[in-house]
Amino acid sequence: MHTAVLSSLAALGVVASAVPAANQDFPKREDFNISYTARGLRPESMVCAPSSDLCYMSMLYKPGAAQFNRKTRQITLEMSDPRFEGNLNFHASGLDLLPQSSTDLAVVFNDASAFDSAGKNVTGTNHLVRFSLKSGKPEVVATASLTDAAGQVVGCQDVAHDSCGNAFVACTFPGMILKVRPNGKDVERWYVNDYVSSPGQTDPGYTGVVVKGAMLLAADQHDNKLVKFNVKEKKGSPIVIPITGNDGNVGGQSLDGVFMPEMFDGKVILVNDNLKGVNVLYSQDGLWNEAQHRGLIESTYDAGKTNFPTGTVQIGDRVYIVHEQFTFVPNDPATPDVPLQDITGEILKRIPGKN
């Protein structure tokens, strides 16, 4: 979920947040750091199991994933696919728990060249790997070759599941959603767009996805929009969601992860701008036929320079920005602390009826 970050560093800007309401008590901000000495933590995405204390985060450069205990705030184990572990040509980006599970995890492994070249190199391979942790020890139980279905469409970087266990994978260059059947192996092209600006140059499309009931919502970097699909359809057919505010756009020039916090009953979607922070979108009825842009919550951790706000996660009754540290030194034996920025109060300030 790191759309053209390396090519966008010179294009940093400042966007003002929506002015929060005054004279109102909101939860006190409670940031915390994840400290870990192993190389390659650098989480781009994070997901928590509602029914347990376990969370999972990607380890971009391991590549793989780590299990995190939200009560002790400790990393309890790591996992990777032996085919990719230690291979700097691959990244682990998006991940998602399977429905009704706290121990079955799907992780997207992608070839780094697509992002390093900003979509010019589309020759790499992409994979969805399913891990089972039922025994307490990570085990690869299913793998899907996304490249076989996608062809010359790469940058597969986020995944979300429907209630039947189908996985929907967002591939960014030039934009595609792949559907992986519940067996974790069979893949089909579910939707493909045509964001190709010129021969040898693919434009970024979908950067993040979230599923709620029969709705799949995706951030579209190409048009700076939020689109909606019906997962019950045999093939995807996107509907652009009209947005009030922010000139009708989702956010800035570097969209990333998409998240729907459970604590807001499906009425809030957070779309990251990995150079600035997170955009707050609101649907009054939760149907997402239309949306309101309720402002940008800025990262306070040197966004776009040392920490890139690539995702958001709900941990208990709090919502945090997840920061990725894309600057990577292969021989660096340690990983810097990873900051999680508490934005719960800032979201509440922007929701009608809460402020």
C-alpha atoms as one frame of an Amber mdcrd trajectory, in Angstrom:
protein
   0.000   0.000   0.000   2.810   2.298  -0.875   1.735   3.921  -4.126   4.719
   5.524  -5.800   6.132   6.659  -2.461   9.718   6.679  -3.636   8.887   8.844
  -6.619   6.668  11.159  -4.573   9.037  12.222  -1.816   9.838  15.462  -3.571
   6.180  16.356  -3.872   5.469  16.813  -0.168   2.820  19.351   0.786   0.742
  20.487   3.714  -3.032  20.108   3.840  -4.997  21.636   6.691  -7.217  19.352
   8.751 -10.859  20.110   9.270 -11.285  22.416  12.235 -12.396  20.249  15.191
 -15.260  21.213  17.422 -14.514  23.111  20.608 -15.862  22.741  24.159 -16.317
  19.001  23.913 -14.667  16.185  25.841 -13.042  13.548  23.657 -10.768  10.616
  24.526  -7.283  11.701  25.496  -4.715  10.782  22.888  -2.687   7.712  23.882
   0.038   6.981  21.328   2.486   4.150  21.850   5.527   2.658  20.161   6.192
  -0.916  19.142   9.792  -1.683  20.029  11.360  -4.648  18.325  14.978  -5.503
  17.698  14.530  -7.908  14.786  15.261  -6.618  11.318  12.437  -5.858   8.943
   9.387  -5.181  11.143   8.279  -1.952   9.434   4.529  -2.686   9.306   2.599
  -1.428   6.320  -0.699  -2.946   7.381  -2.197  -4.166  10.647  -5.334  -6.092
  11.606  -6.731  -7.181  14.980  -8.989 -10.083  15.905 -12.060  -8.648  17.686
 -12.490 -11.752  19.841  -8.929 -12.018  21.135  -5.903 -10.004  22.201  -4.062
 -10.851  18.994  -3.183  -8.459  16.204  -1.091  -9.051  13.096   1.134  -6.689
  11.150   3.088  -7.048   7.952   6.876  -7.083   8.029   7.538  -5.367   4.733
  11.187  -6.263   4.330  11.389  -9.638   6.062   9.077 -10.188   4.194   6.343
 -11.749   6.294   4.077 -10.966   9.226   4.285 -10.676  12.997   1.797 -11.512
  15.721   1.289  -8.754  18.292  -0.367  -9.052  21.705  -2.333  -5.854  22.224
  -2.375  -6.190  26.023   1.325  -6.802  26.547   2.221  -4.791  23.427   4.812
  -7.388  22.525   5.620  -9.236  19.308   4.947 -12.893  20.102   5.943 -14.632
  16.855   6.901 -14.125  13.211   5.922 -15.931  10.054   6.992 -16.010   6.417
   6.896 -18.167   3.333  10.287 -19.887   2.822  10.154 -18.916  -0.858  10.383
 -15.226   0.002  11.988 -14.931   3.437  15.141 -12.831   3.289  14.562 -11.929
  -0.363  14.785  -8.143  -0.694  13.077  -8.345  -4.085   9.793  -9.110  -2.311
   7.631  -7.133   0.101   4.820  -8.211   2.428   2.120  -5.540   2.305  -1.560
  -6.095   3.010  -2.986  -8.750   5.271  -6.379  -9.818   6.571  -7.863 -12.388
   8.913 -10.275 -14.882   7.432 -13.929 -14.474   8.517 -14.697 -15.491  12.096
 -11.070 -16.398  12.736  -8.266 -15.106  14.925  -5.737 -17.685  13.731  -6.096
 -17.844   9.919  -4.268 -15.033   8.157  -3.815 -14.110   4.486  -0.748 -12.055
   3.510   0.045 -10.413   0.165   3.628 -10.853  -1.077   4.549  -8.622  -4.003
   7.564  -8.000  -6.183   9.143  -4.734  -5.043  10.111  -3.622  -8.542   6.591
  -2.446  -9.381   6.682   0.146  -6.612  10.369   0.980  -6.924   9.780   1.832
 -10.597   6.422   3.579 -10.010   4.665   1.129 -12.316   7.196   0.967 -15.145
   8.403  -2.540 -14.291   5.487  -4.964 -14.292   7.455  -8.176 -14.730   7.476
  -9.387 -11.121   5.312 -11.993  -9.408   2.653 -11.559  -6.731   1.272 -14.094
  -4.277  -1.396 -14.511  -1.607  -0.246 -16.812   1.185  -2.531 -18.177   3.879
  -1.115 -19.042   7.287  -2.752 -21.089  10.041  -1.731 -20.450  13.641  -4.157
 -22.862  15.274  -1.314 -24.968  16.673   0.511 -21.904  17.953   3.132 -22.336
  15.246   2.672 -20.634  11.845   2.007 -23.021   8.982   1.522 -22.206   5.302
  -1.735 -23.928   4.354  -2.529 -22.387   0.948  -0.851 -20.238  -1.682  -2.245
 -18.502  -4.745  -0.228 -17.169  -7.663  -1.790 -13.796  -8.370   0.446 -13.242
 -11.378  -1.032 -16.197 -13.245  -4.408 -14.460 -13.191  -3.239 -10.858 -13.347
  -0.694 -11.127 -16.140   0.998  -7.778 -16.678  -0.814  -6.155 -13.776   1.211
  -5.995 -10.603   1.609  -4.161  -7.349  -0.879  -6.422  -5.569  -0.826  -4.928
  -2.104  -4.066  -5.216  -0.116  -6.639  -7.904   0.666 -10.082  -8.149   2.262
 -12.438 -11.108   2.718 -16.179 -11.460   2.361 -18.267 -13.552   4.754 -17.916
 -16.617   2.502 -14.129 -16.573   2.720 -13.445 -15.182  -0.752 -10.389 -12.926
  -0.766 -10.413  -9.754  -2.864  -6.917  -8.510  -3.679  -6.218  -4.963  -4.860
  -3.441  -4.703  -7.450  -2.313  -1.136  -8.059  -0.563  -1.023 -11.438  -2.626
  -0.219 -13.418  -5.538  -1.343 -11.248  -7.259  -4.670 -10.776  -9.188  -6.635
  -8.195  -8.546 -10.352  -8.118 -10.842 -12.844  -6.424  -9.285 -15.797  -4.609
 -11.704 -18.590  -3.783 -12.109 -19.842  -0.182  -9.693 -22.707  -0.857  -6.950
 -20.060  -1.008  -5.671 -21.314  -4.367  -8.054 -20.584  -7.242  -7.776 -17.045
  -8.631  -9.796 -15.108 -11.203  -9.803 -11.600 -12.611 -12.801  -9.992 -10.976
 -12.335  -6.431 -12.237  -9.738  -4.774 -14.474  -9.400  -1.100 -15.372  -7.352
   0.448 -18.169  -5.101   2.964 -16.414  -2.252   2.846 -18.908  -0.985   6.310
 -19.786   1.574   5.273 -22.392   3.497   2.190 -23.549   5.695   0.996 -20.709
   3.987   3.192 -18.111   1.058   2.033 -15.998  -0.720   4.502 -13.745  -1.631
   3.636 -10.148  -5.198   2.495  -9.578  -6.551   0.731  -6.510  -4.467   1.050
  -3.357  -6.660  -0.388  -0.610  -9.885  -2.349  -0.112 -12.360  -3.089   2.662
 -15.419  -5.362   2.680 -18.597  -4.797   4.703 -21.460  -7.212   4.045 -21.968
  -7.277   0.272 -20.055  -4.017  -0.238 -16.446  -3.793  -1.309 -15.021  -0.280
  -1.149 -11.724   0.682  -2.747  -9.553   3.779  -2.949  -8.779   4.703  -6.551
  -5.593   6.757  -6.827  -6.050   7.401 -10.544  -9.246   9.412 -10.129  -8.834
  10.221  -6.411 -12.197   8.606  -5.719 -13.841   6.006  -3.528 -15.593   3.258
  -5.481 -18.078   0.604  -4.432 -18.585  -2.943  -5.701 -21.089  -5.695  -4.910
 -19.166  -8.846  -3.954 -22.173 -10.983  -4.885 -21.742 -10.114  -8.553 -19.926
 -12.600 -10.761 -17.700  -9.811 -12.064 -16.962  -6.513 -10.414 -18.653  -3.338
 -11.621 -17.464  -0.191  -9.810 -19.730   2.665  -8.810 -18.059   5.976  -8.007
 -19.313   7.316  -4.677 -20.116  11.056  -4.787 -18.174  12.907  -2.088 -19.221
  16.208  -0.550 -16.266  18.374   0.430 -12.596  18.305  -0.563 -13.577  19.074
  -4.176 -15.219  15.671  -4.366 -11.921  13.855  -3.864 -10.879  11.208  -1.355
  -7.597  12.845  -0.416  -4.178  13.745  -1.726  -1.745  12.468  -4.321  -0.600
   9.306  -2.542  -3.610   7.279  -1.386  -2.968   4.074   0.496  -4.810   1.870
   2.975  -8.593   1.756   3.457 -10.129   0.871   6.822 -13.622   0.787   8.317
 -13.450   0.849  12.142 -16.067  -1.434  13.692 -16.720   1.024  16.506 -18.451
   3.426  14.098 -21.036   0.937  12.770 -19.898   1.050   9.162 -20.404   4.809
   8.833 -16.731   5.832   8.833 -14.046   4.943   6.316 -10.441   6.002   6.774
  -8.284   6.399   3.669  -4.597   6.996   4.215  -2.488   9.509   2.359   0.949
   8.097   3.061   2.609  11.500   2.743   0.296  13.291   5.184  -2.098  11.314
   7.363  -5.586   9.860   7.061  -8.755  11.167   5.400 -12.037  10.735   7.275
 -15.053   9.850   5.126 -18.558   9.580   6.548 -21.783   7.960   5.318 -24.861
   9.016   7.265 -26.713   5.727   6.714 -23.707   3.445   6.271 -24.839   2.421
   2.784 -22.126   4.449   1.040 -24.261   5.659  -1.821 -22.732   9.038  -1.038
 -20.119  10.283   1.409 -18.891  13.369   3.199 -15.220  14.253   3.450 -14.768
  15.220   7.100 -11.162  16.341   6.946  -7.595  15.096   7.099  -6.051  13.950
  10.372  -2.380  14.722  10.005   0.334  12.374  11.154   2.528  13.968  13.806
   5.469  11.652  13.142   7.388  13.410  10.380   5.007  12.097   7.745   6.419
  11.498   4.299  10.023  11.718   5.475  10.820   9.081   8.094   7.359   7.684
   8.832   4.716   7.074   6.185   1.098   6.748   7.425   0.119   3.749   5.313
  -2.733   2.230   7.320  -5.080   2.445  10.276  -6.230  -0.143  12.804  -8.718
  -0.466  15.646  -7.182  -1.871  18.828  -9.856  -2.264  21.477 -11.823   0.989
  21.573  -9.045   3.051  19.987  -8.092   3.750  16.378  -4.447   4.262  15.414
  -2.457   5.343  12.388   0.083   2.686  11.397   3.366   4.149  10.165   5.680
   2.448   7.700   9.385   3.275   7.554  10.258   2.833   3.901  13.871   3.942
   4.325  15.662   0.614   4.543  19.306  -0.220   5.114  19.774  -3.943   4.334
  22.619  -4.437   6.805  21.024  -2.481   9.645  20.661  -5.053  12.459  17.892
  -3.184  14.264  14.476  -1.773  13.537  13.489   1.675  14.822  10.495   1.975
  17.125   7.237   1.940  15.175   4.836   4.707  16.276   1.084   4.135  16.474
  -0.755   7.459  16.612  -4.064   7.475  18.485  -6.642   9.331  16.369  -9.816
   8.215  18.171 -10.680  11.661  19.476  -9.866  13.311  16.163 -12.298  11.008
  14.363 -15.044  11.680  16.901 -14.585  15.426  16.429 -15.374  15.010  12.754
 -18.480  12.821  12.975 -21.874  14.558  12.890 -23.679  14.110  16.183 -20.460
  13.262  18.037 -19.036  16.757  18.049
